[in-house]
Amino acid sequence: MTEHSYALGELLVSKLGVGRSTKETEQLKKEISALLSLTSEAVLVVDAEGQILELNQPMCTLMQQSRLQLLGASLLPHIGEQGWKQLKRGRDFDTVVLTPAALPGKKENVWKVRSKSIYETDKLTTMMLHITEGPAPSKKKLQQKRTIYTFDDIKGNSPSVRAVKEQARRIASGETTIMIRGESGTGKEVFAQAIHCGSQRHTGPFVAINCAAIPESLLESELFGYEGGAFTGAKGEGKAGRFELAHGGTIFLDEIGDMSLHLQAKLLRVVQERKVERVGGTQSLDVDVRIIAATHRNLEKMVAEEKFREDLYYRLNVIPLNIPPLRERKDDVPILVEYFMKKLSLDLGRTPKRLSQQVLERLLAYRWPGNIRELENVVEHFVQLEIGDLVTLQSIPLQLREQSMGHAEAERRAPRRHSSESEEKESLLQLLDQYGRDTEGKRQVAETLGVSLPTLYRKLKKWRLK
């Protein structure tokens, strides 16, 4: 897009963040759509949560879905949570390279994304993304990819963290399968990478896959690969799966509790025999991998309910490693805040800030349902918004700012009875804004309301909320 087009697009997009009637908003969207249709380059507009507000036909072609399918959907399944964080941290018009989720019959590529962020009263409202597709690194380079984290990157001095770090160090040098248990956001992949770095396989690849983030129809070919012609759109030469790519190293199966029973049966053979069979293939391929699995789910309950295979459970749960939630290690909060503040300030080219006593008290009193991931987001929030050197209450998120010391969490987590339907809708909107609109965020909303996830989805459908 030309600079003039960007300026015009920014002007139109910025108006979406202003309170307007439905009719005015729809007219603005039509104007944005008309502008985007003038360029042959892939462009889309998303809100602060990553929900797609508008896009042009080249973007639909790139994502292999229709405009109707994509409007209102989340961008996160296509670029991942880390990719979304990279975009939000990037500066305007800087190029961010992301690896999108694999699509059937399409070569592995990367997205080179230039973004323009729109703010309203210092709050991100929308982003305009200009995307160029390019070739992905070769398989050889992918296999040579090294991990990011070591045991030195696991911050904290609380007894619970020291104990689990020591246990992880002891088991790192072996070949035994490990099951990492912990709530979402506790840093399970950080521990997995640290274990790989401390193992005899540290010179080999570390390959991670989130079993909950990839649709079941794609997960099988992602894990085990496929032969040429295995299905419509399959590459002629076939494709290696994650187990093959992890040969000689470690494979990390995140959110293993979300895998279907059908795939659990196929995974069991790989765990037992260290052999994979590609989709559409007849030949078994030997794979030399160490398996580290992780979940936030209660697998024992799932086994009892026959939602998780008992034989696979015992094969994976050889050495369990339990990561404590942040609310059980409050002494580590100041250490983690300082770590993230220095890291984010360095990324943004800013001087690290100091916390006021009031802010520190709020951070220590909060129960952190999103754990370390939520804490990192909070630190990023005030690093971005605080103008001065001292972080004050006005620069921290609303849910921390308004909590009553001591009793806020009990009130927040207690199921509410709504005196009217409008109050129920307003409560849902507030909780979605607080926890996010991705699957994990909705799980936390359901837990807060004391309802099941299917019940929450029925309520969201009733109020036409996404």
Secondary structure, DSSP 8 states (H G I E B T S, - for coil): --HHHHHHHHHHHHHHTS---HHHHHHHHHHHHHHHTT-SSEEEEEETT-BEEEE-HHHHHHHTS-HHHHTTSBSHHHHHHHHHHHHHHS-TT-EEEE-----TT---EEEEEEEEEEEETTEEEEEEEEEEEEE---HHHHHT---S--GGGS---SHHHHHHHHHHHHHHTS---EEEE--TTS-HHHHHHHHHHTSTTTTS-EEEEETTTS-HHHHHHHHH-B-TTSSTT--TT-B--HHHHTTTSEEEEETGGGS-HHHHHHHHHHHHH-EEE-BT---EEE---EEEEEESS-HHHHHHTTSS-HHHHHHH-SEEEE---GGG-GGGHHHHHHHHHHHHHHHHT----EE-HHHHHHHHH---TTHHHHHHHHHHHHHHH--SSEE-GGGS-HHHHS--TTTHHHHHHS----SSHHHHHHHHHHHHHHH-SSHHHHHHHHHHHT--HHHHHHHHHHTT--
